[in-house]
């Protein structure tokens, strides 16, 4: 009677381990880049959601509602990556600056340390976006608002460009990553 051992030899095991190690060394950097790109996309989509939330609250409340950069969630006092908040804007009129913070409706926390968010109207940086009771963009400077959101070191078209027309409509488009 002949007995056969079933199993792997040491050589077979070492070859398998080497193949797995090579495969992982190729795959892990690719996964990290994919995760970074997905986070960059999510940053832009989350910001677009905040803008849409602000617009819907303005219509729902039949009054001015603004979104502004905020460090602490109580005042318009930061840059967009510090966080932002939506609030009932009690300014005297649609064109008044700065906005006057009334009831705070929602606060978004500080963004990823590698986040880059720029909000511009006619190539001028702005720190708030105001909607009127009709859901239109308040005519603070009579120009549409363009928002760029991305994470540093993202690749391809993982950045987002958010356009807000004077009618208040928001469009979100893929954009090439620019920050390295």
C-alpha positions as CSV (number, residue, x, y, z in Angstrom):
1,X,0.0,0.0,0.0
2,X,1.4,3.4,-1.1
3,X,0.6,6.5,0.9
4,X,0.6,9.9,-0.8
5,X,0.8,13.1,1.1
6,X,-1.6,15.7,-0.2
7,X,-0.4,19.3,0.1
8,X,2.0,21.9,-1.2
9,X,5.8,21.7,-1.3
10,X,7.8,24.5,0.0
11,X,8.7,25.6,-3.5
12,X,5.1,25.7,-4.6
13,X,4.2,27.8,-1.6
14,X,7.0,30.3,-2.2
15,X,6.1,30.7,-5.8
16,X,2.5,31.4,-4.8
17,X,3.5,33.9,-2.2
18,X,5.8,35.7,-4.7
19,X,3.0,35.9,-7.3
20,X,0.6,37.3,-4.7
21,X,3.2,39.9,-3.5
22,X,3.8,41.1,-7.1
23,X,0.1,41.4,-7.8
24,X,-0.5,43.4,-4.6
25,X,2.5,45.7,-5.3
26,X,0.8,46.6,-8.7
27,X,-2.7,46.8,-7.4
28,X,-2.4,48.8,-4.2
29,X,-1.2,52.1,-5.7
30,X,-4.0,51.9,-8.3
31,X,-6.6,51.4,-5.6
32,X,-5.2,54.4,-3.6
33,X,-5.5,56.6,-6.7
34,X,-9.1,55.3,-7.3
35,X,-10.0,56.1,-3.7
36,X,-8.6,59.6,-3.9
37,X,-10.5,60.2,-7.1
38,X,-13.7,59.0,-5.6
39,X,-13.2,61.3,-2.6
40,X,-12.6,64.2,-5.0
41,X,-15.8,63.4,-6.8
42,X,-17.7,63.1,-3.6
43,X,-16.4,66.5,-2.4
44,X,-17.8,68.2,-5.5
45,X,-21.1,66.3,-5.4
46,X,-21.5,67.2,-1.6
47,X,-21.0,70.8,-2.3
48,X,-23.5,70.8,-5.1
49,X,-26.0,69.1,-2.7
50,X,-25.4,72.0,-0.2
51,X,-26.1,74.5,-2.9
52,X,-29.3,72.7,-3.9
53,X,-30.3,72.4,-0.3
54,X,-29.9,76.2,0.1
55,X,-32.0,76.9,-2.9
56,X,-34.8,74.6,-1.8
57,X,-34.9,76.1,1.6
58,X,-35.2,79.6,0.1
59,X,-38.2,78.5,-1.9
60,X,-39.7,76.6,1.0
61,X,-39.3,79.5,3.4
62,X,-40.3,82.1,0.8
63,X,-37.3,84.3,1.8
64,X,-33.6,84.7,1.4
65,X,-31.3,81.8,2.3
66,X,-27.6,81.9,1.9
67,X,-24.7,79.5,2.0
68,X,-21.4,80.8,3.3
69,X,-17.9,79.7,4.3
70,X,-17.8,79.3,8.0
71,X,-15.1,78.1,10.5
72,X,-17.5,77.7,13.5
73,X,-21.0,77.2,12.0
74,X,-22.3,80.5,13.5
75,X,-20.7,83.2,11.3
76,X,-19.5,83.7,7.8
77,X,-15.8,83.9,8.8
78,X,-13.8,81.4,6.9
79,X,-12.8,79.9,3.6
80,X,-14.8,77.2,2.0
81,X,-12.6,74.3,3.1
82,X,-13.0,75.4,6.7
83,X,-16.7,74.3,6.4
84,X,-19.8,76.1,5.4
85,X,-23.4,76.7,6.5
86,X,-26.8,77.4,5.2
87,X,-28.9,80.0,7.0
88,X,-31.8,82.3,6.8
89,X,-30.3,85.6,5.5
90,X,-31.9,88.6,7.2
91,X,-30.0,91.2,5.1
92,X,-32.0,94.3,4.2
93,X,-32.2,93.4,0.5
94,X,-31.0,90.9,-2.1
95,X,-27.9,92.9,-3.0
96,X,-26.7,93.7,0.6
97,X,-23.3,92.5,1.6
98,X,-22.2,90.9,3.8
99,X,-25.1,88.5,4.5
100,X,-26.7,88.7,7.9
101,X,-26.9,85.4,9.7
102,X,-30.3,84.6,11.0
103,X,-31.5,81.0,11.8
104,X,-28.7,78.5,11.0
105,X,-30.3,75.7,9.0
106,X,-27.4,73.3,8.4
107,X,-23.7,73.2,9.0
108,X,-21.1,71.2,7.0
109,X,-17.9,70.4,8.9
110,X,-14.3,71.2,7.8
111,X,-13.4,69.5,4.6
112,X,-10.5,67.1,3.9
113,X,-7.2,68.9,4.5
114,X,-6.4,68.3,0.8
115,X,-9.6,69.8,-0.4
116,X,-9.6,72.8,-2.8
117,X,-12.9,74.7,-3.2
118,X,-13.1,78.0,-5.0
119,X,-16.3,80.0,-5.5
120,X,-16.1,82.8,-8.0
121,X,-18.5,85.2,-9.6
122,X,-17.0,87.0,-12.6
123,X,-13.5,85.8,-11.6
124,X,-13.9,87.4,-8.2
125,X,-13.8,85.1,-5.1
126,X,-17.0,85.2,-3.1
127,X,-17.6,83.8,0.4
128,X,-21.4,83.5,0.2
129,X,-24.1,82.4,-2.2
130,X,-27.6,84.0,-1.7
131,X,-30.9,82.7,-3.0
132,X,-34.1,84.6,-3.2
133,X,-37.6,83.4,-2.3
134,X,-38.1,82.5,-5.9
135,X,-35.1,80.2,-6.0
136,X,-33.1,82.6,-8.1
137,X,-29.6,83.7,-7.5
138,X,-29.6,87.0,-5.7
139,X,-28.2,89.8,-7.9
140,X,-25.3,90.6,-5.7
141,X,-23.0,91.3,-8.6
142,X,-25.3,90.3,-11.5
143,X,-23.1,87.4,-12.6
144,X,-23.4,83.6,-12.4
145,X,-21.4,81.7,-9.8
146,X,-18.8,79.1,-10.8
147,X,-17.5,76.6,-8.2
148,X,-14.5,74.3,-8.6
149,X,-14.0,71.5,-6.1
150,X,-11.3,68.9,-6.1
151,X,-8.7,67.1,-3.9
152,X,-5.0,67.7,-4.3
153,X,-3.3,64.9,-6.3
154,X,-6.6,63.7,-7.9
155,X,-6.2,62.5,-11.5
156,X,-8.2,62.6,-14.7
157,X,-11.6,64.1,-14.5
158,X,-12.2,63.6,-10.8
159,X,-12.7,67.4,-10.1
160,X,-16.1,69.0,-10.3
161,X,-17.2,72.3,-11.8
162,X,-20.5,73.6,-10.4
163,X,-22.2,76.4,-12.3
164,X,-25.1,78.4,-10.8
165,X,-26.9,80.5,-13.3
166,X,-28.8,83.7,-12.4
167,X,-32.0,81.6,-12.6
168,X,-30.6,79.6,-9.7
169,X,-30.3,76.3,-11.6
170,X,-27.3,74.2,-10.6
171,X,-25.3,72.1,-13.1
172,X,-22.5,69.8,-12.1
173,X,-19.8,68.7,-14.6
174,X,-16.7,66.7,-14.5
175,X,-13.5,68.7,-14.8
176,X,-9.8,67.9,-15.1
177,X,-7.9,67.8,-11.9
178,X,-5.4,70.7,-11.6
179,X,-3.8,70.6,-8.2
180,X,-0.7,68.5,-7.8
